[in-house]
Amino acid sequence: DFPGKNHFDLYPDPENEAIFRQVRDTGEPYRAVAKPYVYEHHRERGVSYWDWSLIPVLDAARRVEGLLLGLVNVTEGQSTEKALQVSEERYRVVSNLISDFAYSFILTEDGHLIPEWGTGAMMKTLGVSIEDIYENRRWKDILITEDLPVVFNFLRNLVNGQEGMVEFRLPLAEGKICWLRNYSRPIKNETGQIVRILGAVQDITAIKLAEQETRQYLRELETLNKTGRIITSTLDLYQVLGLVNEEIRLLLETEVASILMYDEERSELIFAAASGPGSESLVGMRMPASVGIAGWVLQNAKPLLINQAQKDTRFYPHIDAITGQLTHSLMAVPLIGKQRAIGVIEALNPHGGEFSEHQLELLSALGGSAAAAIENARLYQDAQTKLVERERAEEEARRQADRAGSLARLASRLNEQLDMNGVLQVIGEEITRALYVPLAGVLLYDETLSDLYYAGHWGVALTDAVLMQRIPATLLQKQMAHNGPAFCIPDIHALPDFPNRDWLMREKIRTLGVAVMMHEGKLVGILCAASIDIAAPFNRDELKLLQAIADQAAVSIQKIRLFEETKRSAQELEAIARVSAALRRAVTRAEMLQILAEKTMEVLVADEALLLVRQGDVVIVGAAAGYTELKVGDRLPQCEHWSDTKPWHTGSRLEQKCTTSGLCCHSGKDVQACSGVTFHTIETTVGILHLSYHSPERYTDSHRRLLQAIAEMAGNALHRASVMESLEERVEDRTRQLTALYNILATADPEKDLKAILERCLEQVCKAVGCQYASIELLDDSSDRFELAASKGWQESWVQRTAVRPGNAGLPGLVRLQNRPVVLHDIPINLFEGMDFGERVPKMFVVIPLNLVSRFCGILSVSWTEDRNVEEDMALLSSIADHIILIIENIRLQQQAKKMAVLEERTRLSRDIHDSVTQSMYSMTLFTEAAQVSLKAGQVEQAAEHLLQVKETIVEALRDMRLLIYELRRPSFENQGLISALHSRMDAVERRAGVNARLTAEKWIQLPAEVEKELYWITIEALNNSLKHAKATEVKVLLRPRDSILELEISDNGQGFDVETAGEMGGMGLKTMRERALKLGGSLNITSTINQGTMITVLIPFQSQEAVK
């Protein structure tokens, strides 16, 4: 109930209120010991005594902002002390009269004490009788060893005649101690000789314990007061913790004491202070706030006393393992600040054996004072920290402003530069200006060689040796791994392996600040700031500034590099374009090589250019420019660079002078440097491009890239030229072959005679392969003989000799047997005995079998008047042979098909005439005879009826005849199209037969030829059925597209029929019509009624196209 209320509203006391005001006004602490107090509203409690500690809490300006009141109730101790004073006075009065027991000893002449008597209480007090002491000499056994010298000295004084008093201790059971006070007087005889010792003994244990407790209480009170003074004497948190911890250990007489502070953010307890054996390893250690007895006390905010710690389940043995000590007794109290636990105080292993509840209360009191002191120290520390941080922030802000000014100036100046030298000059000036150093340098990274080279320096002149030295990037990487991207080398002289150390020592440079320039994760180079003062190495802020300059410098250097690279790339592209354009103008391979040499020399500003090519195992000059001693076609030895895959260079100013090794020896002048590159086609290395320089040249990436690009261009150009030459030859050859095959196929006119066709084929064979003679012999299976089907170039005598030959004799028989081509060189002259060929005597034969599938049909023979390589002609001849046999077989099949068609047509006509016209004629004969009989009988009307039937039969016969005539002379459907073909049909048949035929196409569309053909035959079949069976006078055909459906409707007004019966009878006409409709993915529907006509509807799906009327 205290928080928020006025102290003197609860406990009104003018005297105390005046003390509070005094401390508030003066700022001086007030302390009082055993100050009496009477409760105003509870006087029955009597007087209570209090130890006061009223301490002012001061702010940073030493103003009082609060009071810290510490009260200890010492009423019990005060009462005890007064009681002890009264008791002592009483004991002094009574001790001479009354004792716990009395005794008497006789002093012998030889100085021994012999027990004479002792009261009965002696046995009860000492646990031994006086006789037992005398007989067994048990003084040493019943006294505490530390008191023996005092007792023996007291007895010695008695024997010498001095009375007196001595206090000593006796050990009792269960480890307890009994204090005794002995009063003794020597008794003399008449002669003055001491003959007896009389004594009285009192048990003063209670008195001694009261004195001990009083002393302990006073010591504790003094410790509390001292602790109060200590915790208000300093605001240093760690000093407060250390002092409080040590006072606790001394006050409670413990082996170990420790203070653990609670880290709320990490939920951990931290050993902030510890004293005692092994405790030095605990300070700073952390442990979870939920474990151990300390964790329990923190979470429950309650003190805890455990005298058998090892058996408690909350005990955390890990701490004992660290300190090497064994905890057996433990006290822990929470440190409460602002109504929350901020830590724990622990005390371990008291020297007296175990802790008492009184000690726990004392530790709790100390904990309250310590918590307040810790909170004050924390507040002070936080204030100090904030003040320091503010000062640092202000200082950092000033530095940042200066740094920002330097960086802004650097950025502005860098943006104005358009070349690398200008950028490097600005960087060096700003380093020396911003860091106040006399020397600065820039080293750039060469990615090709993986090293650093000097690109710029200020404040000192570099020697050529220093400028030429390249620093391996691995040294920088080692420094970065240890020190980060910005670091200081305080004393270069102490590093014997440092690059250019001797030169640096001569220039008195000792301290070096280094910042690495990185851009998008890649190394650009380093910035160096040098100082001759080893006593003032670069600090962290200076290194930060140097790193910031390095970051800006890296961006600017990369921008300039990109600009220069773009410029170089444009120049390279322009140069490559010039070479490429020149190569495209070349007509021959020699022109291409010469242009390549001249243009490369021009682009790379060389003095001489040499282009070597390989022809088999020989290396020759393909082109030369600038040489006076070499010409195209000269043979040269193999170059040592022939197997190189990348461009090479020798003789730059950083390397040794180029000697007369290799190709340079062919120059008539002193060659100082040379470059070269091999160029390749897809398969192999075909040449070397070599450039010579009469002055030293620095070999750059641009040179390398240009050489590589030109080499690739040269390889591609040569490959294209080679491919084009090969392709031209192959195209020419293939054109010749295809022309021959085409011409042979063009001769295959089935209307012409087979011999004429084959003679034209042989004419094309002679043109295709350049032969002078050719012939075709076919095998007659029935007679097993070869018959000459056609020949070209041969004399009549040879034609007659080979007109008919046995099927198994001579060269044709050999080819038939082996069934593969036969080539015959050096034909014997006697083979042509009796024939006069003049100078055109055949020298070689090639005979190709004519096979149809797997059947041997004959041979194709060709002959030349000179021996030649016919390997390339064999494929063409085999192909020609295949085409010739197909032509022969095709003509045979077509002739057979014509014969079969004529026979089939004759059969159909005879059948149709028999089924229609013949039957009609026979019917007319019967009706005529019937009419004749009727006339003879005088039945005129019946005769007229028979004659009418004759007329109808004649009309039907005429319809059938017209239909047959149309079928015989039907116009070609492919030449007319669907609409025209149907019009022609109706004009030729229906309309001549007296049928009113009408064709309507509402909105016609373009259809595939196959669809039109199927629709045509469906319509023709329907018209035929109507004409033959319906006896209709009117027929209509309607073609009408609807959305994606084409509708064909054929209707008549004939006699109709039963659709189901017609379907069961299975007429082929109706079945064929349905199959044609299904083939087009459509349907066919027939509607017919007896004497009311028939309608056939066909629905065919189609894809919409532009409609045509």
SERO-940503 format. One record per residue (C-alpha): residue in one letter; x, y, z. Coordinates in pm, whole numbers, plus 50000, padded with zeros to 5 digits. Example, Ala and Ser with C-alpha at 12.3 -4.5 7.8 and 13.67 -1.06 7.14 Angstrom:
2
A512304955050780/S513674989450714/
end
This chain:
1109
D500005000050000/F503025023450029/P503595033949663/G501975067149581/K501405078149941/N503135103550165/H505345087550425/F504225111050702/D500555105350628/L501205069350726/Y503645075951012/P503255111751140/D506335122351333/P507585158751336/E511105149051439/N511525124251157/E509945147850906/A512495174251004/I515285148950941/F513865141750591/R513765178750508/Q517305183650634/V518675156350404/R516655169950112/D517905205550165/T521535198250249/G522105167750026/E524025151350316/P523065115650423/Y521715109150775/R522425078050981/A521255067451328/V521795036151535/A519065021451760/K516875052051726/P513755047151947/Y510295050351799/V506775048151948/Y503835040251714/E501365068951751/H498305047351700/H499685015551857/R501355025652179/E500644991152322/R503554979152105/G505914998452326/V509215013552216/S510934999551905/Y514535006451801/W515645012651443/D518925017051258/W518415045251009/S520075051350670/L518595080950477/I520595087850159/P519885114949897/V519655103949528/L521415130349315/D521115138048945/A523975147748714/A523845183448844/R524115171349206/R520515180949276/V518445159349511/E515765141549309/G514815114949569/L515645099449906/L516685063349971/L515485051750316/G516935020450469/L515465008150803/V516604978651011/N514494968351314/V517034962751599/T514484962051882/E515204925651968/G518954930751970/Q518634961652189/S516454943452438/T518884914452441/E521814937452507/K520094953852805/A519124919952945/L522714908352914/Q523914938453107/V521494930953394/S522344893953383/E526064900253403/E525614922353704/R523584895453877/Y526144868553790/R528894890053936/V527014892754262/V525964856254287/S529014840054132/N531004844654452/L528244828654656/I526734802854427/S528444780654167/D527424751353959/F529874729154144/A532864732654381/Y536014712654429/S539144709654643/F542624698054549/I545514690054785/L548894703554679/T551644678754762/E555154688254853/D556394677154516/G553954700754346/H551214676154238/L547504683554273/I545514655054425/P541694657154412/E540234659754752/W536544663554689/G534014677054441/T530314684354458/G527814661954286/A527144686854006/M530694681753880/M529844648553723/K526744664053556/T528644694253428/L531954678353322/G530804643053252/V533654629353473/S534274626853846/I537184643154027/E538704609154102/D538554600253728/I540434631853646/Y543144624253899/E543544587753821/N543514590553440/R544964625553389/R542064633953144/W542504671853134/K543644670652777/D540674649152679/I537914670452833/L539274704752732/I539414720552386/T543014719952267/E543204757452207/D542314764252579/L544944740752734/P547754766852750/V545464791552930/V544324765353186/F547844752853252/N549104788553299/F546214794953544/L547134763653750/R550764774153754/N549784807753901/L547614790554168/V550504768354276/N552594799654302/G550014814754539/Q548004836954303/E544214834154315/G542244841954007/M539684832953745/V539894815053412/E537364807553136/F537594777052911/R535484755052686/L534394719152696/P533184699952390/L529754683952432/A527734659652224/E526354669151876/G529174694151824/K528044718252097/I530394738552323/C530104744752699/W531754776052847/L532944774053211/R534204801353445/N536494788853724/Y537234809154044/S540164793954251/R542044803654567/P545164787654718/I544844778055093/K547954781055309/N548774764655636/E550084781755941/T553534783355788/G552274800355477/Q552754770255260/I550034763155005/V548474730055088/R545104731054911/I543294746654621/L539614755354656/G537524763654356/A533994771254232/V532914766253867/Q530044783553683/D528434773753345/I528584806253143/T527574791552802/A524414812652778/I526374843952859/K528994836452593/L526364828952328/A524574861452407/E527854880452380/Q528634862852050/E525204871151907/T525574907052018/R528954910151853/Q527594893751536/Y524654917351535/L526894947451580/R529154934951303/E526154929751073/L524854964051157/E528234979151083/T528364959750755/L524944972950656/N526015008250735/K529285003050552/T527444988250256/G525135017950251/R528095041450247/I529805021149976/I526855019349740/T526325056949768/S530005064949728/T530155056149357/L527865054549054/D530075030748859/L527904999848811/Y530684973948804/Q532454989649101/V529184989149298/L528634952549210/G532184942849311/L532064961349645/V528624948149741/N529614912549652/E532774913349860/E530984928150164/I528344900750146/R530994873750147/L532794889050443/L529604895950641/L528094861550598/E531494844250621/T530884823850305/E533274807050066/V531684821749753/A529344850849682/S528074862249344/I525694887149183/L523824877148867/M522124903948655/Y519104896448434/D519414902948059/E515764907147973/E516314909347598/R518054875447579/S516304860247884/E519654851348042/L521414856148378/I524934871048364/F527524866948639/A528284904048694/A530424899249007/A531834869049192/S534354863749472/G535784832649633/P537694801749515/G537244794549143/S534854823649094/E537134843448860/S536034820648572/L532364829148630/V532414866748566/G530804874048232/M529384838848193/R525744835748086/M523134809748173/P519434806248082/A517194825848318/S514964795348363/V517534771048512/G519044766148853/I518124780049191/A519014815149073/G516534811348789/W513814800049029/V514444829549264/L514414853948967/Q511124840748826/N509344838049165/A510914869549320/K511324851049653/P514424844049866/L515504807949909/L517714789150159/I518884753650084/N521354735850315/Q521534704350103/A521844719449757/Q522994687949576/K519704670549659/D517504699049536/T516064693049188/R516454730049104/F520204729149158/Y522314736148844/P525534715248877/H527164730448566/I528534759648771/D530334736249014/A531924719048714/I533334752748602/T534634764648941/G535804730749065/Q534004736949399/L531244716449565/T528144735249674/H526454720849986/S524674751050135/L523194780149939/M521204812149987/A519734832949705/V517664864849720/P516164884849432/L517264920149349/I513984939249314/G514014972349128/K510924991449019/Q508644962249114/R510514937448894/A513414913848946/I516654927048797/G519004900448930/V519924875649204/I522464875449492/E523854841349587/A525944830849888/L527494796149903/N529014773950173/P529244793250505/H532314787150719/G530084777451014/G528524748150833/E524994758650732/F523044790650671/S520384802750915/E517114820850855/H518664851251021/Q521404851450761/L518764848750488/E516974879150635/L520294897650651/L521054888850286/S517554900350186/A518164933750358/L521474937150177/G519714927549853/G517254956249888/S520024981549936/A522064966349656/A519104966949416/A518595004149478/A522285010949428/I522384990249111/E519345008348971/N520975042149048/A524235030848890/R522375018148588/L520525050948546/Y523775069948582/Q525535046648341/D522725050348086/A522915087948119/Q526675087348079/T526375064047781/K523835086447614/L526045116647678/V529085099247530/E527035086947236/R525725121847178/E529235136147183/R530385108646948/A527425114646719/E528205151846707/E531855144646635/E530905118846372/A528465143646217/R531255169146188/R533535143046034/Q530775131145803/A530225166945691/D533925171045615/R533985136945448/A530835144245250/G532365176645132/S535475158145013/L533445130844851/A531055155444686/R533995175044548/L535575142744426/A532345131544256/S531955165144085/R535505165443955/L535365129143841/N532215135743641/E534065162643445/Q536795138543328/L536625120742992/D539905101242992/M541765078143230/N544685101643298/G542305129143410/V540445105343643/L543685092743799/Q544975128443846/V541775138844033/I541915107744253/G545535114144356/E544915150944432/E541845143644645/I543635116344844/T546515139444936/R544075167645015/A541515148045219/L543975126945420/Y546745153445448/V549365129445318/P552325138645096/L552185107544875/A549455088344692/G549275061844420/V546845041644211/L547495005744101/L545094989743850/Y544314952843814/D545284934743495/E542714906843465/T544674888943193/L547884885643398/S546164885743743/D548484912643879/L548584949943966/Y550554976843784/Y551265013543862/A548835036043677/G549365069243860/H551405084544145/W551665118644316/G554245134444547/V557165112744437/A558875102444113/L558855065244040/T561835048243883/D561455027343569/A562114996043773/V559225004344004/L556945013143712/M557764980443539/Q557204958443843/R553934939243850/I552554930244195/P550794896444220/A547134899944318/T547564871344566/L549434894544804/L546454918144808/Q544014889444859/K545954877645167/Q545814912645319/M542084915545243/A541424881845406/H543044893845731/N542164931045737/G539184937145508/P539014959945203/A540664989845378/F543714985245600/C546875001645728/I550434988445704/P552075007145996/D555724998945926/I556774988045578/H560424986145689/A559534956745915/L558314936445616/P561374923445428/D559294908345142/F557144939245078/P557144949444706/N559604977844628/R560664979144994/D564174992344918/W562825020844709/L560225029144977/M562935030045243/R565055053645030/E562025076544996/K561485073945377/I557975060045332/R557015038645631/T553235039045677/L550795029345404/G546995031645394/V545385008745136/A541795007445005/V540634981844751/M538604993744453/M535804969244368/H533024972844112/E530124948344089/G532114922044275/K535214925044053/L538644938644149/V539494971943980/G542664981244167/I543884997444490/L544425032744625/C547475039744840/A548095068645077/A551615070245218/S553065087545525/I556605090145655/D555425091746020/I555215057646185/A553935072746509/A550615082346350/P549245053246142/F545945057645962/N542965054646196/R539625038646125/D537915070746010/E540745078745771/L540565043745629/K536795047745590/L537335079845396/L540005063245181/Q537575034445114/A534815058945018/I537195075644773/A538105041044641/D534425032644585/Q533865064344381/A537145059644198/A536225023844105/V532965035443947/S534665063443753/I537545041243637/Q535105014843518/K533035041443337/I536155054143159/R537205018443084/L533755011342946/F533885042842734/E537355034542606/E536354998142555/T533285009242362/K535445032242154/R537965004342092/S535134980242013/A533725004641761/Q537165008041603/E537584970441606/L534154965241452/E534934991041188/A538234973741112/I536574939541103/A533854953640877/R536504966740636/V538214932840626/S534884915040589/A533734937940306/A537024932640125/L536744894840166/R533214895140023/R534514912039708/A537014884039650/V536154860939364/T538854834339394/R540574818039691/A543894834839599/E542244869139597/M540714861639937/L544094852740090/Q545834883439947/I543074906940068/L543234890840412/A546994897240440/E546834933240313/K543804943640517/T545134928040838/M548434946240797/E546514978540741/V544144974041040/L546854964041290/V549394989141149/A551994962241084/D554964965540849/E554674930940694/A552044904240674/L552494868040575/L549754842140529/L550764805440521/V548494777240412/R548924739840423/Q548634718240115/G548884682340228/D552154679640419/V553634711040264/V553404746840396/I553354773340124/V552944811040109/G549304818340038/A549714856040041/A552374881740135/A552284919140191/G555364940740249/Y557824912340180/T560324915539899/E561924881039918/L558754859539938/K556094853139677/V552924832839663/G553584795539627/D556984795339800/R557494765640029/L558454772240394/P559324749340684/Q556724741040946/C556134770441184/E556574764441557/H553194781541622/W551194758741394/S549544740541687/D548764772341888/T545074779141943/K545384815042068/P547084846141926/W550754850942025/H553054880742050/T556784885442110/G559074915342133/S556944940842324/R558734966342536/L558024945642844/E559584914742685/Q562734905042507/K563404916942158/C562074894041884/T564904874541721/T565134857941381/S563374826741507/G560574813141296/L558964834841031/C560704867741120/C563894856540947/H562244860940605/S561944898340651/G564634919140491/K564604943640782/D565244943541158/V562074929441316/Q561444942941669/A558134925641740/C555764901041582/S552254887841630/G550394858741483/V547384836541496/T546294803741342/F543014801541157/H540874770841124/T538054755640935/I535694732241112/E537954702341060/T541544714441098/T544084742541111/V544494755640757/G546814785140791/I548814810440992/L548564848540977/H551904864241079/L552544901641132/S555974918241169/Y556804952041325/H560024971441271/S559584990241601/P558614977641949/E554874974041994/R552874970942317/Y550554941242274/T547074949842404/D543784931642444/S542534950942142/H545334935941929/R544514901442057/R540784904941996/L541284918441644/L543694890541557/Q541274864641694/A538304879841509/I540214882041180/A541414846141223/E537854834241278/M536694854740981/A539474840340765/G538694804740873/N535004809740804/A535684826340468/L538024798340356/H535584772540482/R532764789540292/A534884791139977/S535754754340008/V532154745240080/M530894766339792/E533344750239550/S532304715939670/L528654725539658/E528974739339308/E530554706939193/R527914686439371/V525094708639240/E526454706338889/D526754668838916/R523354665339078/T521784688138818/R523234666438546/Q521834635238713/L518424649938779/T518244664038428/A518984629838290/L516384613438511/Y513834640138429/N514444636738056/I514154599138083/L510874601838272/A509624627338018/T510024601637740/A507614577737913/D504604584637691/P502324553737701/E500894563437361/K504234558737191/D506064527337087/L508204511037358/K511264509237133/A511064546237053/I510744554537421/L513764533137512/E515864548137233/R515134582737370/C516104570237718/L519444557537585/E520064591037420/Q519694607737761/V521984581537919/C524724589737672/K524414626537748/A524414621038124/V527524599038153/G529304608937828/C529324573937682/Q529364566537309/Y527364534137307/A524334521637500/S521794493737474/I518904477437659/E518324439837649/L515204424637809/L514874388737928/D512054368237774/D511114344238052/S509224320937821/S512224314837592/D514964323237847/R516644346537598/F517874382337596/E516224403437327/L517634437037221/A514934462637298/A516844494137192/S520374506337115/K522284538737066/G525494543936865/W526124507636784/Q526754496136427/E524114475536255/S526384444836262/W526614447136645/V522844452136664/Q522224421036461/R524774400936667/T523094410636994/A519474410336876/V518834376837044/R521214360137292/P520934330437529/G519884339837882/N522954325038046/A525724333537798/G528264361337776/L528384393237979/P524554395438015/G524504360338160/L527234369838412/V525264400538524/R522094379238552/L523974353638760/Q525554379238999/N522634403738983/R524964433439033/P526724458638805/V529784446638617/V532584469738497/L534834456538224/H538064475038137/D540424469037845/I537934450737624/P539704425137397/I539844437337036/N538764403236901/L535344408937062/F534624432836772/E536154411336498/G534634418736159/M533404453136267/D534854486236162/F534634511536448/G537474532936317/E538844553936606/R535674548436811/V536524513536934/P534854506137272/K537474503737549/M535304496237853/F531844482937938/V529504489338232/V526504466038255/I523704473838503/P520984448238591/L517354458838538/N515424445938841/L511744450038914/V511434445039289/S513424412539316/R512844399738962/F515644402238704/C514224417238384/G517224426238168/I520384447338138/L521474482938059/S524854483937884/V527004515137830/S530434517537670/W533164543537625/T535884546637367/E538424554037641/D539114539737983/R537834561638270/N536874562238638/V533164555238648/E532814553839028/E530824586439038/D528664575138743/M527624541838896/A524964556839127/L523464576338837/L523474545838608/S521814524538878/S519154551038926/I518614553638549/A518294515738530/D515624516338803/H513694543438619/I513944525538282/I512574492838420/L509754512038587/I508964529238256/I508944495738077/E506744479838342/N504424510138352/I503924509337974/R503204472037992/L500674477038274/Q498984505938095/Q498654485437781/Q497184456737980/A494814480738160/K493554494537828/K492854459837702/M491054450838025/A489004483138015/V487874476137660/L486844440937753/E484994452738066/E483214480337871/R482104455537602/T480804431837866/R478894459738046/L477354472437720/S476284437737617/R474734432737959/D472974466337954/I471704461137599/H470464426637692/D468814438938011/S467194469737863/V466984473737485/T466724436637401/Q464004431537658/S462154462237530/M462364449437169/Y461074415637274/S458164432437461/M457314452937154/T457194420636946/L454754405237191/F452524436137205/T452524438636820/E451504402236783/A448754407537043/A447494438136850/Q447464418036527/V445404390436688/S442964416036829/L442504432736490/K441784399436325/A439204392536589/G437684426936535/Q438694439036882/V439884473436782/E439934488737127/Q442024460937268/A444344463536963/A444694501037029/E445634493737390/H448294469237274/L449674495137033/L449784521237316/Q451864496737519/V454134492837216/K454594530937211/E455464532337582/T457914504137541/I459584522337251/V459904554037465/E461554534237745/A463864517837493/L464874552037359/R465664564237716/D467824533637775/M469594538237443/R470304575137512/L471664565837858/L473914539337701/I475094563637435/Y475894589737712/E477864564037905/L479844555937592/R480624592537516/R480594607237866/P482544640337879/S485544643038116/F484434653638466/E487864667838551/N487664692038257/Q484164705438344/G483634706038719/L480554694838912/I477964720338787/S478944718938420/A479144680638425/L475604677938571/H474264702738310/S475854682038032/R474264650338170/M470764665138188/D471044679337835/A472264646637690/V469894622837872/E466934635838075/R465864664637855/R466154643737530/A464074616937700/G461294642437758/V461944646638131/N461734681838271/A465194683138440/R466234713338648/L469564720338826/T469684747639091/A472814759639276/E471664786939517/K475044798739629/W477914777439516/I481224773739696/Q484624760839596/L485094724539701/P488044700339682/A488084679439363/E487564647139558/V484384660839722/E482974672839388/K483714638739231/E481844619439502/L478844643239485/Y478804639439106/W478564601339121/I475884602439392/T473814625439168/I474414604138854/E473314572539039/A470134590039161/L469354603138811/N469934568538660/N467584552438913/S464914578738844/L465234574438469/K465174536438480/H462594529038749/A460554559838850/K458824568538520/A459094604838628/T458304634438407/E460144659338627/V463444657238819/K465164684439030/V468734687339158/L469374713639430/L472824723539570/R472604746039874/P475284755340138/R473954760740494/D476494773940750/S479104746040749/I476874719940581/L476464714540207/E473044700440114/L472464680539790/E468824672839714/I467634651139418/S463824647339378/D461354634939115/N457584630639070/G457804593938977/Q455954563639103/G457994560939424/F458894529039616/D458954513039959/V462234524540117/E462394495740372/T461724469240107/A464344484439878/G466814484240166/E466204447440246/M466644437739882/G470094453239906/G470424471339574/M474034480939494/G473084515839371/L471624527739701/K474434511139899/T477114527839685/M475464561839729/R475504558140111/E479154547140110/R480164577639906/A478334600940151/L479984583940453/K483374586840285/L482924624740289/G481894624040656/G478264631040572/S474904613240558/L472314602740298/N468574601440361/I465884587340122/T462204597440141/S459744580939901/T455974575339884/I454134552839633/N452854573739337/Q454154605939501/G457784606039401/T461184602439573/M463614626639746/I467264619039825/T469004643440066/V472784643440118/L474404664740394/I478164670040371/P480264690640623/F482724715840478/Q484974744940588/S483594778540483/Q485394795940197/E484554826239989/A481144819539830/V480884820339452/K477534823139273/
end
